Amino acid sequence: PEKDIIELLLNDSHLTIKTKDQVFSSKLIEGRFPDYEKVFPSGEENSLLVDKEELQSALSRSSVLSSEKYRGVRFSLKKDLLTLTANNPEQELAEEEIEVEFSGPDIEIGFNITYILDALNVIESSKAEILFYGEESSCLIREPKTSSEVYVVMPMRL
């Protein structure tokens, strides 16, 4: 069989890849790439283990009454209980309680519902683990006890 030849051309500003049928060219980014590891929270973590579909359903229901502009939801955590609260400028309120596995200190933190749902949508297992580092820090969302894929979600003030 005839082998395809791929030609790579690289200079200070461009990368070009040529095949028999196609040419791909990309401008190289100037400057230094930011240190992405700085967005990962540090300190003592508190793990929340939750049924992924149950949390997705509760967030979807809560999103109906969240502010259209900010899409905020408040996570209130106590031992083995997560309370989700969302409200809007018309003073309408949604509140959901979910039994979870959580033994850390009580915590209240706000997030954009969309960002939490985006992370949950790509988790393949039936459970999701959310690691909290305090009320002012980002959280990490992942499949339980794995670190191959981790999703960072920044908190928001509600």
C-alpha positions in Angstrom: 0.0 0.0 0.0 1.1 3.5 -0.7 2.1 5.5 2.4 0.9 9.1 2.9 3.6 11.6 3.5 3.0 14.3 6.1 5.1 17.4 5.9 5.6 19.6 9.0 6.9 23.1 8.5 7.8 25.1 11.6 9.1 28.6 12.0 9.0 31.3 14.7 5.5 32.3 14.0 3.6 29.5 12.2 3.2 25.7 12.1 2.0 24.2 8.8 1.0 20.6 8.3 0.7 19.3 4.7 -0.8 16.1 3.5 -1.6 14.9 0.1 -5.1 16.4 0.3 -5.0 19.1 2.9 -3.0 21.9 4.4 -3.4 23.1 8.0 -1.7 26.3 9.2 -1.7 27.8 12.6 -0.2 30.9 14.1 1.9 30.2 17.1 1.0 32.1 20.3 3.6 34.6 21.4 4.5 34.9 25.1 4.4 32.5 28.0 1.4 30.3 28.7 0.0 31.0 32.2 0.7 28.5 35.0 -2.7 26.6 34.9 -1.8 24.8 38.2 -2.3 28.1 40.1 -6.1 27.8 39.6 -6.2 24.6 41.5 -7.2 25.2 45.1 -5.0 24.1 47.9 -5.3 23.5 51.6 -7.5 21.0 53.5 -10.1 19.4 51.3 -13.5 18.2 52.3 -15.0 15.6 50.1 -18.7 15.4 49.1 -19.8 12.2 47.4 -23.2 12.4 45.7 -25.3 10.5 43.2 -24.6 12.3 39.9 -28.1 12.1 38.4 -29.8 13.1 41.6 -27.6 16.3 41.8 -28.1 17.0 38.1 -31.9 16.8 38.4 -31.9 19.0 41.5 -29.7 21.6 39.8 -31.9 21.5 36.7 -35.0 22.1 38.8 -33.3 24.9 40.8 -32.1 26.6 37.7 -35.7 27.4 36.7 -35.9 29.9 39.6 -32.3 31.1 39.5 -31.6 34.6 38.3 -31.3 34.5 34.5 -28.4 36.8 34.5 -26.2 35.1 37.2 -27.6 31.5 37.3 -26.5 31.2 40.9 -27.1 28.4 43.3 -26.1 28.2 47.0 -24.7 24.9 48.3 -25.3 24.6 52.0 -23.5 21.5 53.4 -24.0 19.9 56.8 -23.2 16.3 57.8 -24.5 14.1 55.0 -26.9 16.7 53.7 -26.7 19.1 50.8 -29.3 21.9 50.5 -29.4 23.7 47.2 -31.0 27.2 47.1 -31.7 29.4 44.1 -33.7 32.6 43.9 -34.4 35.4 41.4 -35.2 39.1 41.6 -38.9 38.4 41.8 -38.2 36.8 45.3 -39.1 33.3 44.0 -37.2 30.6 45.8 -36.2 27.0 45.0 -34.8 24.7 47.6 -33.7 21.1 47.3 -32.3 18.7 49.9 -30.1 15.8 48.9 -28.7 13.1 51.1 -24.9 12.9 50.4 -21.7 11.6 52.0 -20.1 14.5 53.7 -18.4 14.8 57.1 -16.5 18.1 56.8 -17.4 21.3 58.6 -20.6 23.1 57.7 -20.1 25.3 54.6 -22.1 27.7 52.4 -20.8 28.5 48.9 -22.3 29.8 45.7 -21.8 28.6 42.2 -23.0 29.2 38.7 -25.4 26.3 38.0 -24.3 26.0 34.4 -20.6 25.4 35.3 -21.5 22.7 37.8 -23.8 21.0 35.3 -21.1 21.2 32.6 -18.7 19.3 34.8 -21.3 16.7 35.9 -22.3 16.0 32.3 -18.9 14.7 31.4 -18.5 12.4 34.4 -19.2 8.9 33.4 -19.6 7.2 36.8 -22.9 7.2 38.7 -21.3 9.1 41.6 -19.6 12.5 41.6 -17.0 13.7 44.1 -16.8 17.5 44.9 -13.8 18.6 46.9 -14.3 21.8 48.9 -11.5 24.0 50.2 -13.5 26.6 52.1 -16.2 29.1 51.3 -13.9 31.4 49.3 -12.0 28.8 47.2 -12.7 27.0 44.0 -14.0 23.4 44.2 -12.8 20.4 42.2 -15.3 18.0 40.6 -14.2 14.6 39.5 -15.1 10.9 39.4 -14.7 9.5 42.8 -11.1 8.8 43.8 -9.6 9.6 40.4 -7.4 12.5 39.4 -7.1 11.8 35.6 -9.8 14.4 34.9 -10.5 17.2 37.3 -12.9 20.1 36.8 -12.3 23.4 38.6 -15.3 25.6 39.4 -14.9 29.0 40.8 -17.3 30.2 43.5 -19.5 33.2 43.1 -21.0 35.6 45.7 -24.8 35.3 46.0 
